[in-house]
Amino acid sequence: MNLLASSGSTVANVSGDDPPCRSNRPSLRVGFESTGYLRPRAVRIVYWNHPIWSGVSVAMLGRFLQLCRDDKLTLLRAAPAVIRARQMMQTVSLKSCLQDRRDRDDGIASRLEGPNPQELRRAEWAVAAMSRILPGKDTCLVRSLATRGLLARRGFSTEIMVGFAKTDEGDLDGHAWLHSPTAQVPSSDDTDDTEFSKYTKIREFR
Amino acid sequence: MIDSARRIRPNEDVVSRRMGEDLVLVQLETNQIFELNRTGARLWELIREGKSLEELRTIIRSEFRVEAERLDREIDRLLQELKDQHLVVDDDEEPTR
C-alpha cells in the first residue's frame, strides 16, 4: 500500500563527508555548508497493479449471485467505500483522510470492541475485490481507508496505522494498515508477519 | 538573526519518528514527507522539548564543534526551512484546525 503516491527519488542529496569529531559528543554527519539538513523524501508505497478495467463480466455476476447474503451486502457496500477513499486521497489532505470523522459518525453506534475476525476478513475481502474491479489506483492507504469506513458503517471501531521502513539503499518504504483490538489487518496480498513488522509505526489514526 | 527569546514548536499537523540516526517528518496537511539528518534531528528534539532559540543554540554549540557565528547562521537557515515547509510554528501562533 502506498502512503503517498510518489515516484522518483530523493529530491535533495546530502553532500559532504562527516567532519572529524574531536570529542565524544554527537558529531555532524554533514558539513555545515551542505544543504542536507532537511530533505524532501519520496516514499515507495505498497500498491497493487490491475489490468485496465474491462467491466463486470457474466462470470463475475454468476459468482456474485452464489455468495451468501452477508457477503453480497458487504461487497455492495464496499464499492462506495472504495470510491470515496480514492476521491479523498485525490482531493483532501492526509490529515483529513486519516482523521475522517464521517467514518465514525456513520456508525450506527460506536461499539467499544473492535470487529470480530470474521467481520474483518469479510470487509477486507470485499474492499480488495472492489479495488480490483473499480478503476483507480489501488494502494494500501486507500484499502485501509475504505475498510475502516466500511466497518465504521457497521459500528465497528478500527484505526489506521502508518509506518515507514528504510531499505538498505536508503529509500523509504511506506505502508498503512488497519488495527483493531481484535486483530491486525494486513491486506490479503501482503507478505508475512516478518515483512509486515519491518515498518516503524509513526502513529495510529482513529 | 532570529530573535533569541523566541520559541517555536512543531506544527500539530506534523508527525515525526526516529529512523536510525535520521528523523522522518510527515506533514499531514501538505502531504509531504521530509527527512532530517542527524544534526537536524537533534535540533528537532530540542524544539520539541520547548527550548528557546537561545537555549537551542547554546546546546548545539556545546555538542558540535563549530564557530558560533556559522552555527547561528546555519540554525537560522534550517529554522527558516522548517517554517517554510510548515513543519514548525511560532509558539504564540494559534494551532490550525
Interface residues (C-beta under 8 A of the other chain):
Chain A: L3 L4 V14 C21 R22 S23 R25 P26 S27 L28 R29 V30 F32 G36 Y37 L38 R39 P40 R41 A42 V43 S93 L94 K95 L98 V162 F164 K166 L172 G174 T200 K201 I202 R203
Chain B: D13 V15 S16 R17 M19 G20 E21 V24 V26 L28 E29 T30 N31 Q32 I33 F34 E35 L36 N37 R38 T39 G40 R42 L43 S62 E63 F64 R65 V66 R70 L71 E74 R77 L78 E81 L82 Q85 L87
